[in-house]
Amino acid sequence: MAVKEEERLELFLKIGLDERTARNTIANNKVTNNLTAVIHEAGVTEGCNRTIGNLLYTVATKYPANALIHRPALLGYIVTTKIKTPAQLEAAFSFLSSTASESFELKGFEEACGVGVEVSEEDIERTVNEVFEQNKGLILELRYRTNDCYFYLVLWATVVISLVLGFLHHHDNVGLSPGLMLLLIWAIREWKLKLALVYTVTRVITPYQREKGERMGDLFGHVRKRLPWADPKIVMKLIDAKLYELLGGRTAADNEKPSKQKKERPAKVEDKKVADDNPVQPPEDLNPFLIFPNPEENFKVHTEIFFSDRPVLQCCNTKEVLDKHLKRTSRKVYTRFPPEPNGYLHIGHAKAMFVSFGLAKERGGCCYLRYDDTNPEAEKKEYIDHIEEIVEWMGWKPFKITYTSDYFQELYELAVELIQRGHAYVDHQTPEEIKEYREKKMNSPWRDRPIAESLKLFEEMRQGMIEEGKATLRMKQDMQSDNGNMYDLIAYRIKASFTPHPHSGDKWCIYPSYDYAHCIVDSLEDITHSLCTLEFETRRASYYWLLHVLDLYQPYVWEYSRLNVTNNVMSKRKASNHFLNFLVTKKLVDGWDDPRLMTSWFKA
């Protein structure tokens, strides 16, 4: 086991987890990261008792994602034992899930979670006696079927089995071979099915009995409804004792299976029901845009970023930032279709247009056509004109046509700000050295250079005083992160050849990278929904990290699957050398309208 895993194992054992649970938890990166973050937030890295540890584990696995901003407060209640039972914790989850990122009054939260409520054994006993007195006649008639031991066997067994299945679902590796894992899951599901059948058989009673059983069969539920914060173990003990006191021991008759009552079949109707030729479809099938939140709902935590040397970063808009954004946009939806003008569009872009333009149209909003033109060597005016033509031909009308290069000055000023805040540095590593250091998770030798020195060098980069390839501006993120997209990504590079830019001309000799410019321009254009394909999902961390450290508005990001055609190259970046560009420029095909390419020849 690696040193890092050993440290986490020791940390998990300190909070009372048994060794098997701790080792199985380490096998799942997501749960491991969550639990590690929870332990640090709770301030119990030196350990705690098992009851608190179990509650912390539940927080790590079940806490509502839309209320992460309130998690530290909940952990404070747990470690001070103001919340000390699973029932209280579940109530807290429910309260915080409905509250989300909004502020709340502690009094309302404490009332909802039973904070400070002490239920004595005398209180429980008195309530049990009241429930039995109110239902005495039915209990005497149904006897032990009233509390139905089979029901409780199935109830508790099903809970345990569901937890095991959930554990197996969330833990990719628990030290079992794949074959044994499948056999175990099958066996558990078969046993769960058999328990369900036993429950069904034991509950087959007369309609009269069933009606009464539904009203008072679950004595435990009656008591818990009155005393939600009572200890469930004490409740069960007192119910069992009261049943024995009232009924005595179980008799042979109590163990007999109830006789089945044959159901009367309804008379056959001669006229057969005519099948509905137009079945009602779910709203989401008719309108795929219903899944997207409204702009005013963009206060929830977008993502959690785990660091190797600092607390978890929970990225979300503050109320002040969101209110200013909503005022600028008049609460309208703003999306963007941002192709890079380095080639012709292909059929996959048709889906991207439908998603971005379609959402804006459906919500009465606006969609930008934004050219992501940060690489002058690969971009041409020919491609810019072509993209605009195809967007119009597809029936979409952009709210405004913009270019990332329109924001080059703002992007440069924000890069200076990033350096001043200690989140960027000028680096002199070659591409090969950067790759090697990333593979070894090693910091650049220039990572900790003085801020003033990086500012001076960055200005020299802008003035063309440094040769291409001799310096880059890199974001200071986390070289030990589990996410490779946090390995100090490049923000600016030098293009000293002074290749004229198709839109901005020869004003700049340094150009921002996609990872730096994309999220900032989304924010500057007040995009409400930043929609992209799934290969960008791992870039969420760097996207939100950059907006967070610059205190910029954060759009809602959503990823969707790519549209691919089997046995066809769909991406201009597929393989090496920008494959489609390579085929065209090397004249291996008859231009962008070659029928063998999935580019916009299909418009004809």
C-alpha positions as CSV (number, residue, x, y, z in Angstrom):
1,M,0.0,0.0,0.0
2,A,1.3,3.5,-0.9
3,V,2.3,5.9,1.9
4,K,-0.7,8.2,1.1
5,E,-3.1,5.3,1.4
6,E,-1.5,4.2,4.7
7,E,-2.0,7.7,6.1
8,R,-5.6,7.7,5.0
9,L,-6.2,4.3,6.6
10,E,-4.8,5.6,9.9
11,L,-7.0,8.6,9.7
12,F,-10.1,6.5,9.1
13,L,-9.3,4.2,11.9
14,K,-8.9,7.1,14.3
15,I,-12.6,8.1,13.8
16,G,-13.7,4.6,14.8
17,L,-14.2,2.8,11.4
18,D,-13.3,-0.9,11.6
19,E,-10.3,-1.9,9.5
20,R,-12.3,-3.6,6.8
21,T,-14.6,-0.6,6.2
22,A,-11.6,1.7,6.2
23,R,-9.8,-0.3,3.6
24,N,-12.9,-0.7,1.4
25,T,-13.4,3.0,1.6
26,I,-9.9,3.7,0.4
27,A,-10.7,1.6,-2.7
28,N,-13.1,4.3,-3.8
29,N,-11.5,7.7,-4.6
30,K,-14.6,9.7,-4.4
31,V,-15.7,8.5,-1.0
32,T,-12.1,8.7,0.3
33,N,-11.8,12.3,-0.8
34,N,-15.2,13.2,0.7
35,L,-14.4,11.5,4.0
36,T,-11.0,13.0,4.2
37,A,-12.4,16.5,3.6
38,V,-15.2,15.9,6.2
39,I,-12.7,14.8,8.8
40,H,-10.5,17.9,8.3
41,E,-13.6,20.2,8.2
42,A,-14.8,18.7,11.5
43,G,-11.4,19.1,13.1
44,V,-11.1,15.5,14.3
45,T,-7.8,14.5,12.5
46,E,-6.6,13.3,15.9
47,G,-9.6,11.0,16.3
48,C,-13.1,10.9,17.8
49,N,-15.5,8.3,19.3
50,R,-17.1,5.7,17.0
51,T,-20.6,7.3,17.2
52,I,-19.3,10.6,15.9
53,G,-17.2,8.7,13.3
54,N,-20.2,6.8,11.9
55,L,-22.1,10.0,11.5
56,L,-19.2,11.7,9.7
57,Y,-19.0,8.7,7.4
58,T,-22.7,9.2,6.6
59,V,-22.1,12.9,5.9
60,A,-19.3,11.9,3.5
61,T,-21.6,9.5,1.6
62,K,-25.0,11.1,1.8
63,Y,-24.7,14.8,2.3
64,P,-26.8,16.8,-0.3
65,A,-24.6,18.2,-3.0
66,N,-26.7,21.4,-3.4
67,A,-25.9,22.5,0.2
68,L,-22.2,22.0,0.6
69,I,-21.7,25.5,1.8
70,H,-23.5,24.6,5.0
71,R,-21.6,21.3,5.6
72,P,-19.1,22.8,8.1
73,A,-21.9,24.1,10.3
74,L,-23.5,20.6,10.4
75,L,-20.2,19.0,11.3
76,G,-20.0,21.4,14.2
77,Y,-23.3,20.1,15.5
78,I,-22.0,16.5,15.2
79,V,-18.7,16.9,16.9
80,T,-20.4,18.8,19.8
81,T,-23.0,15.9,20.0
82,K,-25.9,18.3,19.4
83,I,-26.8,16.0,16.6
84,K,-26.0,12.4,17.7
85,T,-28.4,10.0,16.1
86,P,-29.0,8.8,12.5
87,A,-32.6,10.1,12.7
88,Q,-31.4,13.6,13.5
89,L,-28.8,13.5,10.8
90,E,-31.4,12.4,8.2
91,A,-33.6,15.3,9.3
92,A,-30.6,17.7,8.9
93,F,-30.0,16.4,5.3
94,S,-33.6,17.0,4.5
95,F,-33.6,20.5,5.9
96,L,-30.3,21.5,4.2
97,S,-31.3,19.9,0.9
98,S,-34.4,22.2,0.7
99,T,-32.4,25.2,2.0
100,A,-29.6,24.7,-0.6
101,S,-27.1,27.5,-0.6
102,E,-29.4,30.1,1.0
103,S,-28.9,31.2,4.6
104,F,-31.2,29.9,7.3
105,E,-32.1,30.6,10.9
106,L,-30.4,28.3,13.4
107,K,-33.5,28.1,15.5
108,G,-35.5,26.6,12.6
109,F,-32.7,24.1,11.8
110,E,-32.4,23.0,15.4
111,E,-36.1,22.5,15.7
112,A,-36.2,20.4,12.5
113,C,-33.3,18.2,13.7
114,G,-34.4,17.8,17.3
115,V,-31.4,19.5,18.7
116,G,-31.6,19.7,22.5
117,V,-34.6,17.3,22.6
118,E,-34.0,14.6,25.2
119,V,-36.4,11.6,25.2
120,S,-36.2,9.6,28.3
121,E,-37.0,5.9,28.6
122,E,-40.0,6.9,30.8
123,D,-41.3,9.1,28.0
124,I,-41.0,6.2,25.5
125,E,-42.7,3.8,27.9
126,R,-45.6,6.2,28.5
127,T,-46.1,6.6,24.7
128,V,-45.9,2.9,24.1
129,N,-48.6,2.4,26.7
130,E,-50.8,5.0,25.1
131,V,-50.4,3.4,21.7
132,F,-51.3,0.0,23.1
133,E,-54.3,1.3,25.0
134,Q,-55.7,3.0,21.9
135,N,-55.3,-0.2,19.8
136,K,-55.8,-2.9,22.5
137,G,-58.9,-4.5,20.9
138,L,-57.1,-4.9,17.5
139,I,-53.9,-6.2,19.2
140,L,-55.9,-8.8,21.1
141,E,-57.6,-9.9,17.9
142,L,-54.6,-10.0,15.6
143,R,-52.1,-10.9,18.4
144,Y,-48.5,-11.1,17.1
145,R,-49.6,-10.3,13.6
146,T,-50.2,-6.8,14.9
147,N,-46.5,-6.2,15.1
148,D,-45.7,-8.9,12.5
149,C,-42.2,-10.2,13.3
150,Y,-41.9,-11.3,9.7
151,F,-42.4,-7.7,8.8
152,Y,-39.6,-6.5,11.0
153,L,-37.3,-9.3,9.8
154,V,-37.9,-8.3,6.2
155,L,-37.7,-4.6,7.0
156,W,-34.3,-4.8,8.8
157,A,-32.9,-7.4,6.4
158,T,-33.9,-5.3,3.4
159,V,-32.3,-2.2,4.9
160,V,-29.0,-4.1,5.5
161,I,-29.1,-5.6,2.1
162,S,-29.8,-2.3,0.4
163,L,-26.8,-0.8,2.3
164,V,-24.6,-3.6,1.1
165,L,-25.8,-3.3,-2.5
166,G,-25.2,0.5,-2.3
167,F,-21.7,-0.1,-0.9
168,L,-20.9,-2.5,-3.7
169,H,-22.3,-0.1,-6.2
170,H,-20.1,2.8,-5.0
171,H,-17.0,0.9,-4.2
172,D,-15.2,-0.2,-7.4
173,N,-12.8,-2.5,-5.6
174,V,-13.4,-4.3,-2.3
175,G,-10.7,-6.9,-2.7
176,L,-12.9,-9.5,-4.5
177,S,-12.4,-11.0,-7.9
178,P,-14.9,-9.9,-10.5
179,G,-16.5,-13.3,-10.7
180,L,-16.9,-13.5,-6.9
181,M,-18.3,-10.0,-6.8
182,L,-21.0,-10.9,-9.4
183,L,-21.8,-14.1,-7.5
184,L,-22.1,-12.1,-4.2
185,I,-24.4,-9.5,-5.8
186,W,-26.6,-12.2,-7.4
187,A,-26.8,-14.1,-4.1
188,I,-27.8,-11.0,-2.1
189,R,-30.4,-10.0,-4.7
190,E,-31.8,-13.6,-4.7
191,W,-32.0,-13.6,-0.9
192,K,-33.7,-10.2,-0.9
193,L,-36.3,-11.5,-3.4
194,K,-37.0,-14.5,-1.1
195,L,-37.4,-12.3,1.9
196,A,-39.8,-10.2,-0.1
197,L,-41.8,-13.3,-1.0
198,V,-41.9,-14.4,2.7
199,Y,-43.2,-11.0,3.6
200,T,-45.9,-11.2,0.9
201,V,-47.1,-14.6,2.0
202,T,-47.2,-13.7,5.7
203,R,-49.2,-10.6,4.9
204,V,-51.9,-12.4,2.9
205,I,-54.8,-12.0,5.3
206,T,-58.5,-11.3,4.9
207,P,-59.5,-7.8,3.6
208,Y,-60.9,-7.1,7.1
209,Q,-57.6,-8.0,8.8
210,R,-55.6,-6.1,6.1
211,E,-57.6,-3.0,6.6
212,K,-57.0,-3.1,10.4
213,G,-53.4,-4.1,10.0
214,E,-52.7,-1.1,7.8
215,R,-54.2,1.2,10.4
216,M,-52.3,-0.1,13.4
217,G,-50.0,-3.0,12.3
218,D,-46.8,-1.0,12.7
219,L,-46.7,-0.2,16.4
220,F,-43.1,0.9,16.0
221,G,-44.1,3.5,13.4
222,H,-46.9,4.9,15.7
223,V,-44.4,5.5,18.5
224,R,-41.7,7.0,16.3
225,K,-44.3,9.3,14.8
226,R,-45.0,10.7,18.2
227,L,-41.4,10.6,19.4
228,P,-39.2,11.0,16.3
229,W,-36.0,11.5,18.3
230,A,-36.5,8.5,20.6
231,D,-33.8,5.7,20.7
232,P,-35.1,3.1,18.3
233,K,-33.5,0.2,20.2
234,I,-35.4,1.3,23.4
235,V,-38.6,1.6,21.4
236,M,-38.4,-1.9,20.0
237,K,-37.5,-3.3,23.5
238,L,-40.5,-1.8,25.2
239,I,-42.9,-2.8,22.4
240,D,-41.7,-6.4,22.6
241,A,-42.1,-6.4,26.4
242,K,-45.6,-4.8,26.2
243,L,-46.7,-7.4,23.6
244,Y,-45.5,-10.2,25.9
245,E,-47.2,-8.7,28.9
246,L,-50.5,-8.4,27.0
247,L,-50.5,-11.6,25.0
248,G,-48.1,-13.9,26.7
249,G,-45.8,-16.2,24.7
250,R,-46.5,-17.0,21.1
251,T,-48.8,-20.0,20.6
252,A,-48.8,-22.5,17.7
253,A,-51.8,-20.6,16.3
254,D,-49.7,-17.4,16.1
255,N,-47.1,-19.3,14.0
256,E,-49.7,-20.6,11.5
257,K,-49.9,-19.0,8.1
258,P,-53.1,-17.0,7.6
259,S,-55.5,-18.7,5.2
260,K,-55.7,-17.1,1.8
261,Q,-58.9,-15.4,0.8
262,K,-59.7,-16.0,-2.8
263,K,-60.1,-12.8,-4.7
264,E,-63.3,-12.4,-6.8
265,R,-62.5,-11.6,-10.3
266,P,-64.4,-8.7,-11.8
267,A,-66.8,-9.6,-14.6
268,K,-65.4,-9.5,-18.1
269,V,-66.1,-6.5,-20.1
270,E,-67.1,-7.4,-23.6
271,D,-65.9,-4.1,-25.1
272,K,-62.1,-4.3,-25.2
273,K,-60.3,-1.1,-24.4
274,V,-58.9,0.5,-27.5
275,A,-55.2,1.0,-27.4
276,D,-54.0,4.5,-27.3
277,D,-52.3,5.3,-30.5
278,N,-50.7,8.4,-29.0
279,P,-49.4,7.4,-25.5
280,V,-48.6,10.3,-23.3
281,Q,-44.8,10.9,-23.2
282,P,-43.0,12.2,-20.2
283,P,-42.5,16.0,-20.3
284,E,-38.7,15.6,-20.5
285,D,-39.1,13.5,-23.7
286,L,-41.1,16.3,-25.3
287,N,-38.9,19.1,-24.1
288,P,-35.3,18.1,-23.3
289,F,-34.6,21.6,-21.9
290,L,-36.7,21.1,-18.8
291,I,-33.7,19.6,-17.0
292,F,-31.8,22.9,-16.9
293,P,-32.2,25.3,-13.9
294,N,-33.3,28.9,-14.2
295,P,-30.7,31.6,-14.0
296,E,-31.9,32.7,-10.5
297,E,-31.2,29.1,-9.2
298,N,-27.4,29.5,-9.9
299,F,-26.5,29.8,-6.2
300,K,-25.8,26.1,-5.6
301,V,-22.4,24.6,-5.2
302,H,-21.1,23.8,-8.7
303,T,-18.4,21.4,-7.8
304,E,-15.9,20.5,-5.0
305,I,-12.2,20.7,-5.7
306,F,-10.0,18.5,-3.6
307,F,-6.5,19.7,-2.9
308,S,-3.5,17.8,-1.6
309,D,-2.4,20.6,0.8
310,R,-5.5,22.6,1.7
311,P,-9.2,22.3,2.5
312,V,-11.8,21.4,-0.1
313,L,-12.9,24.3,-2.3
314,Q,-16.6,24.6,-2.7
315,C,-17.3,26.7,-5.8
316,C,-20.5,28.7,-6.0
317,N,-21.8,32.2,-6.6
318,T,-22.2,34.5,-3.7
319,K,-25.6,36.2,-3.4
320,E,-24.1,39.6,-4.2
321,V,-22.3,38.2,-7.4
322,L,-25.5,36.4,-8.6
323,D,-27.7,39.4,-7.9
324,K,-25.4,41.7,-10.0
325,H,-25.4,39.1,-12.8
326,L,-29.2,38.8,-12.8
327,K,-29.5,42.6,-13.0
328,R,-27.2,42.7,-16.0
329,T,-29.1,39.9,-17.8
330,S,-32.6,40.8,-16.7
331,R,-32.8,37.2,-15.6
332,K,-32.7,35.9,-19.2
333,V,-30.9,32.7,-20.3
334,Y,-27.6,33.3,-22.1
335,T,-25.8,30.5,-23.9
336,R,-23.0,30.4,-26.5
337,F,-21.9,28.2,-29.4
338,P,-18.1,28.6,-29.4
339,P,-16.4,26.8,-32.3
340,E,-12.7,27.3,-33.0
341,P,-12.2,28.6,-36.5
342,N,-9.5,26.1,-37.5
343,G,-11.6,24.1,-40.0
344,Y,-15.1,23.4,-41.3
345,L,-17.9,22.3,-39.1
346,H,-18.9,18.7,-39.0
347,I,-22.1,16.9,-38.2
348,G,-21.3,16.8,-34.5
349,H,-21.6,20.6,-34.4
350,A,-25.2,20.2,-35.4
351,K,-26.0,18.7,-32.0
352,A,-24.0,21.4,-30.2
353,M,-25.9,24.1,-32.0
354,F,-29.2,22.4,-31.1
355,V,-28.3,22.3,-27.5
356,S,-27.0,25.8,-27.1
357,F,-29.2,27.7,-29.5
358,G,-32.2,25.5,-28.7
359,L,-32.1,26.2,-24.9
360,A,-31.9,29.9,-25.5
361,K,-34.8,29.8,-27.9
362,E,-36.9,27.6,-25.6
363,R,-36.4,30.0,-22.6
364,G,-36.7,33.2,-24.6
365,G,-33.0,34.0,-24.1
366,C,-30.0,34.8,-26.2
367,C,-27.2,32.7,-27.7
368,Y,-23.8,34.1,-28.8
369,L,-21.9,32.8,-31.7
370,R,-18.4,33.1,-30.2
371,Y,-15.3,32.3,-32.2
372,D,-12.7,30.7,-29.9
373,D,-9.8,32.3,-31.8
374,T,-6.8,31.9,-29.5
375,N,-4.5,30.2,-32.0
376,P,-3.6,32.4,-35.0
377,E,-1.5,29.8,-36.7
378,A,-4.5,27.4,-37.2
379,E,-7.3,29.9,-37.9
380,K,-8.4,31.4,-41.2
381,K,-10.9,34.0,-42.3
382,E,-12.2,31.3,-44.6
383,Y,-13.3,29.2,-41.7
384,I,-14.9,32.1,-39.9
385,D,-17.0,33.0,-42.9
386,H,-17.9,29.3,-43.4
387,I,-19.1,28.8,-39.7
388,E,-21.3,31.9,-39.9
389,E,-22.8,30.7,-43.1
390,I,-23.6,27.2,-41.8
391,V,-25.1,28.5,-38.5
392,E,-27.5,30.6,-40.6
393,W,-28.2,27.7,-42.9
394,M,-29.1,25.5,-40.0
395,G,-31.8,28.0,-39.0
396,W,-30.1,29.6,-36.0
397,K,-29.8,33.4,-35.5
398,P,-27.1,34.4,-33.0
399,F,-27.9,37.1,-30.5
400,K,-24.4,38.5,-31.2
401,I,-21.2,37.4,-32.9
402,T,-18.2,37.7,-30.7
403,Y,-14.6,36.6,-30.7
404,T,-12.4,35.5,-27.7
405,S,-9.9,38.0,-29.2
406,D,-12.4,40.8,-28.4
407,Y,-11.5,40.2,-24.8
408,F,-7.7,39.9,-25.2
409,Q,-7.1,43.1,-23.2
410,E,-9.4,42.0,-20.3
411,L,-7.8,38.6,-20.3
412,Y,-4.3,40.1,-20.1
413,E,-5.3,42.4,-17.2
414,L,-6.9,39.4,-15.4
415,A,-3.7,37.4,-15.9
416,V,-1.7,40.3,-14.2
417,E,-4.3,40.2,-11.4
418,L,-3.8,36.4,-11.1
419,I,0.0,36.8,-10.7
420,Q,-0.5,39.6,-8.1
421,R,-2.8,37.3,-6.1
422,G,-0.1,34.6,-6.1
423,H,-2.0,32.2,-8.4
424,A,0.2,32.3,-11.5
425,Y,3.9,32.4,-12.3
426,V,6.2,32.6,-15.4
427,D,7.8,29.3,-16.1
428,H,10.8,28.4,-18.4
429,Q,10.3,24.7,-18.7
430,T,10.2,23.2,-22.2
431,P,7.1,21.2,-23.3
432,E,9.0,18.0,-22.7
433,E,10.0,19.0,-19.2
434,I,6.5,20.1,-18.4
435,K,5.2,16.7,-19.5
436,E,7.9,14.9,-17.4
437,Y,7.2,16.9,-14.3
438,R,3.5,16.4,-14.6
439,E,3.9,12.6,-14.9
440,K,6.1,12.7,-11.7
441,K,3.8,15.2,-10.0
442,M,6.8,17.5,-9.4
443,N,6.6,21.3,-9.1
444,S,8.5,23.5,-11.6
445,P,11.7,25.0,-10.3
446,W,10.2,28.4,-11.0
447,R,6.9,27.8,-9.3
448,D,7.8,29.8,-6.2
449,R,9.6,32.7,-7.8
450,P,8.7,36.2,-6.4
451,I,5.5,37.8,-7.7
452,A,7.3,40.9,-8.8
453,E,9.7,38.8,-10.9
454,S,6.8,37.1,-12.6
455,L,5.1,40.4,-13.3
456,K,8.2,41.8,-14.9
457,L,8.8,38.7,-17.1
458,F,5.1,38.6,-18.1
459,E,5.4,42.1,-19.3
460,E,8.5,41.2,-21.3
461,M,6.6,38.3,-22.8
462,R,3.8,40.8,-23.9
463,Q,6.4,43.1,-25.5
464,G,8.0,40.3,-27.5
465,M,11.3,40.5,-25.6
466,I,11.4,36.8,-24.9
467,E,11.7,34.1,-27.6
468,E,8.9,31.7,-28.4
469,G,9.2,28.5,-26.3
470,K,11.4,30.2,-23.6
471,A,8.6,31.2,-21.2
472,T,4.9,30.5,-20.5
473,L,2.6,31.8,-17.8
474,R,1.2,28.9,-15.7
475,M,-1.6,28.9,-13.2
476,K,-0.5,27.8,-9.7
477,Q,-3.0,25.0,-9.0
478,D,-2.0,21.6,-7.4
479,M,0.6,19.4,-8.9
480,Q,-0.3,16.6,-6.4
481,S,-4.0,16.6,-7.4
482,D,-5.7,13.4,-8.5
483,N,-7.1,15.5,-11.4
484,G,-4.5,16.0,-14.2
485,N,-6.3,19.1,-15.2
486,M,-5.1,20.8,-12.1
487,Y,-1.4,20.4,-12.9
488,D,-0.5,24.1,-13.2
489,L,-2.1,24.5,-16.6
490,I,-0.6,27.0,-19.1
491,A,-2.5,30.3,-19.2
492,Y,-0.3,32.2,-21.8
493,R,2.2,31.2,-24.4
494,I,4.4,33.3,-26.8
495,K,3.7,33.3,-30.6
496,A,6.8,35.3,-31.5
497,S,6.5,34.6,-35.2
498,F,3.9,37.4,-35.2
499,T,1.5,35.4,-37.4
500,P,-1.2,37.9,-38.1
501,H,-4.4,37.1,-36.2
502,P,-7.5,36.8,-38.5
503,H,-9.4,39.1,-36.3
504,S,-7.1,41.2,-34.1
505,G,-4.2,41.5,-36.5
506,D,-0.6,41.8,-35.2
507,K,-1.4,43.6,-31.9
508,W,-0.5,40.6,-29.7
509,C,2.4,38.2,-29.6
510,I,1.2,36.3,-26.5
511,Y,-2.0,34.3,-26.6
512,P,-4.2,32.9,-23.9
513,S,-4.9,29.1,-23.8
514,Y,-8.3,27.6,-24.0
515,D,-8.2,26.5,-20.3
516,Y,-7.5,30.1,-19.3
517,A,-9.7,32.1,-21.7
518,H,-12.8,29.9,-22.1
519,C,-14.2,30.2,-18.5
520,I,-13.3,33.9,-18.2
521,V,-15.0,34.8,-21.4
522,D,-18.1,32.8,-20.4
523,S,-18.1,34.9,-17.2
524,L,-17.5,38.2,-19.0
525,E,-20.4,37.5,-21.4
526,D,-22.7,36.6,-18.4
527,I,-23.3,33.1,-19.8
528,T,-26.0,31.4,-17.7
529,H,-25.5,27.9,-19.1
530,S,-22.1,26.8,-20.4
531,L,-22.9,23.6,-22.3
532,C,-20.1,21.3,-23.7
533,T,-19.3,17.7,-24.5
534,L,-18.3,15.1,-21.9
535,E,-14.6,15.1,-22.6
536,F,-14.5,18.5,-20.8
537,E,-16.0,17.1,-17.6
538,T,-12.6,16.7,-15.9
539,R,-11.9,20.4,-16.7
540,R,-14.7,21.5,-14.3
541,A,-12.1,21.8,-11.5
542,S,-9.8,24.2,-13.4
543,Y,-12.8,26.1,-14.9
544,Y,-14.3,26.9,-11.5
545,W,-11.0,27.3,-9.7
546,L,-9.9,30.1,-12.0
547,L,-13.2,31.9,-11.7
548,H,-13.2,31.5,-7.9
549,V,-9.7,32.9,-7.4
550,L,-10.5,35.9,-9.6
551,D,-13.8,36.5,-7.8
552,L,-15.7,36.3,-11.1
553,Y,-19.3,35.2,-11.8
554,Q,-19.6,31.4,-12.3
555,P,-21.9,30.0,-15.0
556,Y,-23.8,26.7,-14.7
557,V,-21.8,24.0,-16.6
558,W,-23.5,21.0,-18.1
559,E,-21.9,18.3,-20.2
560,Y,-23.6,16.1,-22.8
561,S,-22.4,13.2,-25.0
562,R,-20.8,13.7,-28.3
563,L,-22.6,13.0,-31.6
564,N,-20.4,10.4,-33.3
565,V,-20.8,8.4,-36.5
566,T,-19.2,4.9,-36.5
567,N,-16.0,4.5,-38.5
568,N,-15.7,8.2,-39.1
569,V,-13.3,10.8,-37.7
570,M,-15.5,13.5,-36.1
571,S,-13.0,15.7,-34.3
572,K,-10.5,18.1,-35.7
573,R,-8.2,17.1,-32.8
574,K,-8.7,13.3,-33.2
575,A,-5.4,11.5,-33.2
576,S,-2.4,13.8,-33.8
577,N,-1.8,16.8,-36.1
578,H,-5.5,17.8,-36.1
579,F,-6.4,14.9,-38.2
580,L,-9.1,16.4,-40.4
581,N,-6.9,19.4,-41.1
582,F,-4.0,17.1,-41.8
583,L,-6.1,15.2,-44.4
584,V,-7.2,18.4,-46.1
585,T,-3.9,20.3,-46.1
586,K,-1.9,17.3,-47.3
587,K,-4.5,16.8,-50.1
588,L,-5.2,13.3,-49.0
589,V,-8.9,14.1,-49.6
590,D,-10.6,16.5,-52.0
591,G,-11.0,19.4,-49.7
592,W,-13.5,20.0,-46.8
593,D,-16.4,19.1,-49.1
594,D,-15.0,15.6,-49.8
595,P,-18.0,13.2,-49.3
596,R,-15.9,10.9,-47.1
597,L,-15.7,13.6,-44.4
598,M,-18.5,14.3,-42.0
599,T,-18.1,18.0,-42.6
600,S,-20.6,20.4,-43.9
601,W,-20.8,19.0,-47.4
602,F,-24.1,17.5,-46.2
603,K,-25.8,20.9,-46.5
604,A,-26.0,20.4,-50.2
